[in-house]
Amino acid sequence: MAEEILTEHWGKISELVVVPYTDGRFVVKVGDRQLFSKADTGRFPTKGEMARLMSQA
């Protein structure tokens, strides 16, 4: 997923941080804005979903 995001948005991203959680959380943020939460959706993002959400951010 990180590779997909970096490939799609390589000129716009200065930093990509992956923070592992042991409690099953999966959250994607741009700055302070949350784009995706497994807790809210009950699932992991689908292929291409994160790149699309980042394009809309």
N, C-alpha and C positions, 0 to 999 in steps of 0.2 A: 504494500500500500504506500509506504514512504517513497519507493521508487516511482510509482505511478504519479504521485503528487509532485515530486521533484522534476520528473520528465515533462509533465504538463505545464508547470509553472516555474521553470528553472530561472527565468529572468526576474521573477517577482519575489522570490523567497530568499531572505538573507539568513534564516536559521530554521531548522526543523529539529524539534526536541521530542524524543520518545521517552515517556515516563512509564516504567512498568508498575502495575498495581497487582497485588496478590489477592485482591477481593473480587476480581472479575470485572472491574470497571473498564470501560473503553470510551474515552472522551476525546474529541478533536476540537481544538480551539484555534482561532486566528486572533492573536492578541488576547484580549479579554472576552472576545465573542465566541460563544460555543456554537459549533456547526453541527456536531453530531454527538449523541449520547446513547450508548447501549441500554442504559437504564430507562431512557425515555422511549426507545423503539423496541426493546426486547430482542435485538439482533445486532450483528455486526454489519457494517456497511457492505453493500454489494460492489462488485467490480465497476470501477468508473464513477461511483457515487461520490467519493470524497473529492475527486478532481472537479466534478460538476458543481458540488456545493462550494468549493473554493472559488470557482469562476463566478458564482453568484454573490460571493461575499464582498 
